[in-house]
Amino acid sequence: MRILFPALFCSLLCTAPASAQSSIAGASGEPPAASAEPPLAPIRPVKPIRSGPPVATAKSKTIEMGLGYSYVSQPGNQSKRLGLRGADASFTIGFSRLGITADVGYARASNVLGTGRHSAVFSYLAGPVFHHTVHHRFDSYVHVLVGGAKVSGPILTNGGSILLGGWTTSYAWAVGGGVEYWATESMAIRTGGDYFRTAFYDSSLVVRGQSNLRTTAAVVYYFGKPSPRRRLP
């Protein structure tokens, strides 16, 4: 036992300096050996990509209704023209500057040829209309309308006699344009003129085409959102 304790004490003395020397070396400021692998970056959750429906193209639809006055200059007998006056109504569905319009008109003249009878033109037409913006309060437009018309009135024959009750219903069309003035965001005043083609009996009682001139003046009301072509200050 006397020999065991001195030997154990000597071994403790020998190991203590080595342990102290190791800690001093670590505190001397020399950097520790670099790690072989770089540290991993933190993992962030990634939001899954989901496909959505495509965005629809923006469209601006307007609904327009007009009511006003109509004048039709119709070929008459003996190279004279007959003036017919009446009403005109239109209904239009538009997308920006292009639209589809339906037009119904009625015009008449009384006491034709001194007979006490009237001549009349009742038309129902439809077709495309295109608007071209001229000014912030003015629009110009052109349209092409096709449909039908009922024309009635007295007929002066080649023999000099007058038939009192002639009438025809036939194909009709109109080509023309006009100008609109924006009074408010939802109301405009429209004026226009058309070359208006109908058919009626001539003096030989044969149905032939008639070249009419038609002018209109109407108040137009716009339903829904303001049209994109409106540029009121």
Secondary structure, DSSP 8 states (H G I E B T S, - for coil): -TTHHHHHHHHHHHHHHHHHHHHHHHHSS------SS-----------------------EEEEEEEEEEEEEEE-GGG-EEEEEEEEEEEEEEETTEEEEEEEEEEEESSGGGSS--EEEEEEEEEEEEEEEEETTEEEEEEEEEEEEEEEEEEE-TTS-EEEEEEEEEEEEEEEEEEEEESSSSEEEEEEEEEEEEEEE-TTS-EEEEEEEEEEEEEEEEESS--TT----
